[in-house]
């Protein structure tokens, strides 16, 4: 594989296929699937230190599927995906996390959750101060701490 | 050849910064060596769209995962709780929740009151003025009048209760249990050059606003203006001794990786409960074959973590999610000993506001709550922004077999032997954790939460590193005396969490820093006969 590409073309295709199974597109919520090209590009661009574990998970996936995941019929694809999830372990956890963390920072997805697609800083957030009179029954209690 | 200094402090974190600031008024030549560097807030996670993802990368709480050059590896395979820390100017105050309770008076009299462990050689009243001084220097927000703790007067008002806090508060009132807004070191008003909190939320892995106190922005600027010298990216290999058995100085690797020797009249260790025993055990010589200051054999022993029993669930109402500092309230309902509970000592509850969407997705997928496939979206929308979390911070009693040693194989990037952790959760603590989980479930039931999940212990929850060079009056059962000086080496002091005789059931940073200020004050009072 090229030095700047952490995955082979076959692994990239399997990553897109499994991502699309984990989080499929939804008309109901008007969101893309995790196999969306922009989200896939984010995964490949930011794989970084997760690359070895993700490759390991994709190797497991390839062995379970016996063929490109995307070429399998839907029932077989589901069976393989669920078998991969059942394998578990650090590699599958890393693969799943990479899918989730890139999906849930996509602007379209973030907006669909009613959130703003921005970092926390510098705008921050506004929080209700709350009703401190709720403390009244606590204030009325005698000291709880032991003198020593 | 470096000129000798009067005082050499190793470590620029919570305790090292406090002791440097306090000693500065003596006008002695004070130098601090720190293995990390100055952090750049413009690069903190909350400034970028990848703010959550960096938790699993360069801003992981685990040095083993983070793997920055400033970090050293830790073999914690033989522990159900993994060590977390941060290595930089500011130390782990860069990367902490800023929850800032104090130990209780009873925590210093554990043997006398409850017949377990040992009493401390100092008490709450002795430390009280140093707690107050530290509150002012770090900038503490909170609310006076809590009936569960001795009177104190936080200089800033508390953090907002928020949606999550209000749900918890009403539930705790229904149960008739104590709760109170937490003391934190998050500035709620502009304070001593720090801008007030704007609820970035993702502030445990460093605060880009500078509202959360870390010692790089509290103690250090003042200490440096007073003349304290701070050298970064300098990792100490060993403390050397002279023919009289006194500390002569340290051997360290400078920022260029060159080995250097720094002579000092006084050496102060402020490297936390893992780094300090590691350095002492790496400092062997003919006179000290088992490590420096280790005639008691207790260097590295009695490691205490505070096992966390974390329980969370989901409510119908919207919670604060990631939109505020992560902690809001505490409860001391189960803090003081009640033997009818089946254990002695106790725990605090720390109430969390919620988590961001990616943390929600990753953790609920791991728990099996969040499905793969078509049902994913609907389930995620029910979970995201609806989580409530609380954790029981359980007192860990000292047990000699819980210890830090040197790993025979693992080394850091300078070739210095790395620490190895052997740790098990004690029986009393395990019963306490079970109690905490049950009561936390009661709280979540009172919140009408569903889908209850438990993390006990929190795997990457070894934030509090305590007890591995304990203080005491007897050289056979302690490493340093009642004011932090080594029993064996009269010009060697320890000021970090290693000093703790017992752990209490609260986050320890406030007490660590109060102890550091107390030790510094004792040193100043005894300058004429410091080594007698």
Interface residues (C-beta under 8 A of the other chain):
Chain A: X21 X22 X23 X24 X26 X28 X29 X31 X46 X48 X49 X50 X78 X81 X82 X85 X93 X96 X97 X100 X101 X103 X104 X105 X110 X113 X115 X117 X118 X119 X120 X121 X122 X123 X124 X125 X126 X127 X128 X129 X130 X131 X132 X134 X135 X137 X138 X139 X141 X142 X143 X144 X145 X146 X147 X148
Chain B: X44 X46 X47 X48 X49 X50 X51 X52 X53 X56 X57 X104 X105 X106 X108 X109 X112 X113 X123 X124 X143 X145 X147 X148 X149 X150 X160 X161 X162 X163 X165 X166 X169 X170 X173 X176 X178 X179 X180 X197 X198 X199 X200 X201 X202 X208 X209 X320 X322 X323 X324 X332 X333 X335 X336 X357 X358 X361 X362 X365 X366 X372 X373 X374 X376 X377 X378 X381 X384 X385
